[in-house]
Amino acid sequence: MIESQRHSYHLVDPSPWPISGSLGALATTVGGVMYMHPFQGGATLLSLGLIFILYTMFVWWRDVLRESTLEGHHTKAVQLGPRYGSILFIVSEVMFLFAFFWASSHSSLAPTVEIGGIWPPKGIGVLDPWEIPFLNTPILPSSGAAVTWAHHAILAGKEKRAVYALVATVSLALVSTGFQGMEYYQAPPTISDSIYGSTFFLATGFHGFHVIIGTLFLIICGIRQYLGQMTKEHHVGFEAAAWYWHFVDVVRLFPFVSIYWWGGI
């Protein structure tokens, strides 16, 4: 006879996905190095590694969703783990982006003689901060308000309203990404134009990459909400997406002030 569980924690079953994800990461790394050098078969190995990682992500999260919804293993105690993990991940992302903003601020506040002792460096064209950058800045905080609306709708048990709010959030995110693409298309400098180009495209580019990841995260949450997989008691995945999105929309204010406005004076 199987003894009933006497605690509120989830002891997971053995899973093949950690080792398969590790093998996919290994193939991606080795294939990437081979492709960039360029060795024969590097592109093939890189593609296979990426496909393997994406497949592992899909089936692993499928299992997590099954454990949390159908099997009911995600109790209040279990939900604390993903919450703490999401917070620590966002803190690490804050440090990651802070490094690029610090590089830009350091370079602009103390320009070296190699770039003429001025900022922006002599001969480097810059974007007008009061055109597309200024127009794009309020969009992400507005989408943050929409995702908060979705969260309150989930807590109130209003499923359709939560879906509408997530559609609004994703729509604003796509508009923001479109403006970012227009901005890059019109940008006078390139990433190879001295330290200005490097810091500008790394800081704004990585922030744009985070916006794309967050958009995909919210799209998945919208699909799950539409399918009725989230309730007022079980929506940790949405909470992680919402926290990540608030991090993304608040960070948008820093590149506008420190890179577009201050860095473009």
SVG drawing of the C-alpha trace seen along z (x, -y; Angstrom):
<svg xmlns="http://www.w3.org/2000/svg" viewBox="-15 -69 59 71">
<polyline fill="none" stroke="black" stroke-width="0.4" points="0.0,0.0 1.3,-3.5 1.4,-5.7 -0.3,-9.1 2.0,-12.2 2.3,-13.8 3.9,-17.1 3.2,-20.0 6.3,-19.7 6.7,-18.3 9.3,-15.5 9.7,-15.5 9.9,-12.3 13.1,-11.4 13.2,-13.4 15.4,-13.2 15.1,-16.9 18.0,-18.2 20.5,-16.0 18.9,-16.6 19.0,-20.4 22.7,-20.1 23.5,-18.1 21.6,-20.7 23.6,-23.5 26.8,-21.7 26.0,-21.1 24.9,-24.8 28.2,-26.0 30.5,-23.8 28.5,-24.3 28.6,-28.1 32.3,-28.1 32.7,-25.9 30.4,-28.1 32.3,-31.3 35.7,-29.9 34.4,-28.4 34.6,-24.6 32.7,-22.3 29.4,-21.2 29.4,-24.0 26.1,-25.5 24.4,-22.1 25.6,-21.3 24.5,-24.8 21.0,-24.3 20.6,-20.9 21.6,-22.2 19.2,-25.1 16.4,-22.7 17.2,-20.3 17.2,-23.2 13.8,-24.5 12.3,-21.0 13.6,-20.4 12.1,-23.8 8.8,-22.8 8.5,-19.3 10.0,-20.4 7.5,-23.2 4.7,-20.9 5.6,-18.6 5.7,-21.4 2.3,-22.7 0.8,-19.1 2.3,-18.8 0.9,-22.2 -2.6,-21.9 -3.7,-18.3 -1.7,-16.7 -2.1,-19.5 1.5,-19.3 2.1,-23.0 0.9,-23.8 1.4,-27.2 4.8,-26.0 5.9,-24.8 4.9,-28.1 7.4,-29.9 10.3,-28.3 9.5,-29.7 8.7,-33.1 12.0,-33.4 13.8,-32.1 12.0,-34.7 13.0,-37.5 16.7,-36.4 16.7,-36.1 15.4,-39.6 18.0,-40.9 20.7,-39.3 19.2,-40.9 19.3,-44.3 23.0,-43.9 23.5,-42.7 21.9,-45.8 23.4,-48.1 26.9,-47.2 26.1,-48.6 24.5,-51.7 27.6,-52.2 29.9,-51.8 27.9,-54.5 27.9,-56.8 31.6,-56.3 32.5,-57.0 30.3,-60.1 31.3,-61.7 35.1,-61.1 35.7,-61.0 39.2,-60.0 41.7,-61.7 41.3,-58.9 37.8,-60.1 38.7,-63.8 37.8,-64.4 34.2,-65.1 30.9,-63.2 29.5,-62.2 32.8,-61.6 33.8,-64.0 32.2,-62.9 29.6,-60.7 26.0,-61.5 23.3,-60.9 19.6,-60.4 17.3,-63.2 16.0,-62.0 12.7,-63.9 11.6,-62.0 11.2,-58.2 13.1,-57.6 10.7,-59.9 7.7,-58.5 8.7,-55.0 9.4,-55.6 5.8,-55.9 4.7,-52.8 6.3,-50.2 5.1,-51.8 1.6,-51.9 1.9,-48.2 3.0,-47.7 -0.3,-49.3 -2.1,-46.8 -0.4,-43.8 -1.3,-45.0 -4.9,-45.2 -4.6,-41.6 -3.3,-40.5 -6.2,-42.1 -8.6,-40.5 -7.1,-37.1 -7.4,-37.7 -11.0,-38.7 -11.7,-35.6 -12.6,-37.5 -11.0,-35.3 -12.1,-37.2 -11.0,-40.5 -7.6,-39.1 -7.2,-37.9 -8.2,-41.3 -5.6,-43.0 -2.9,-40.6 -3.8,-41.3 -3.4,-45.0 -0.1,-44.4 1.3,-42.3 0.0,-44.8 1.9,-47.7 5.0,-45.6 4.9,-44.8 4.5,-48.6 7.5,-49.3 9.6,-46.7 8.5,-48.2 9.6,-51.6 12.9,-50.2 13.4,-48.7 12.6,-52.0 15.1,-53.7 17.9,-51.4 17.1,-51.8 17.5,-55.6 20.3,-55.6 23.4,-57.5 26.0,-55.5 26.8,-51.8 28.0,-49.4 31.6,-49.8 31.6,-53.7 33.9,-54.0 32.8,-53.5 29.6,-55.5 28.3,-53.0 29.3,-50.0 27.6,-51.2 24.6,-52.6 23.7,-49.4 24.7,-47.0 22.6,-48.8 19.5,-49.5 19.9,-46.2 19.9,-44.0 17.0,-46.0 15.1,-45.4 16.0,-41.7 14.5,-41.5 11.4,-43.2 11.1,-40.4 11.6,-37.7 9.0,-39.3 6.6,-39.6 6.9,-35.8 6.4,-35.2 3.2,-37.2 1.9,-35.6 2.3,-32.1 0.5,-33.5 -2.3,-34.8 -2.7,-31.4 -2.8,-29.7 -5.3,-32.1 -7.5,-31.6 -7.4,-27.9 -8.4,-28.3 -5.1,-27.0 -4.7,-29.8 -6.8,-30.5 -6.7,-33.1 -4.9,-30.5 -2.5,-29.1 -0.9,-31.7 2.8,-31.8 3.8,-31.7 1.9,-34.9 3.3,-36.5 6.8,-35.8 5.9,-37.3 4.4,-40.4 7.4,-41.0 9.7,-40.5 7.6,-42.9 7.6,-45.6 11.4,-45.3 11.5,-45.8 9.2,-48.8 10.9,-50.6 14.4,-50.0 13.3,-51.8 13.5,-55.1 17.2,-54.7 18.4,-54.4 16.3,-57.3 17.8,-59.6 21.4,-58.3 21.9,-57.3 19.4,-59.1 19.1,-62.4 22.3,-62.9 24.5,-60.9 23.1,-62.8 23.6,-66.4"/>
</svg>
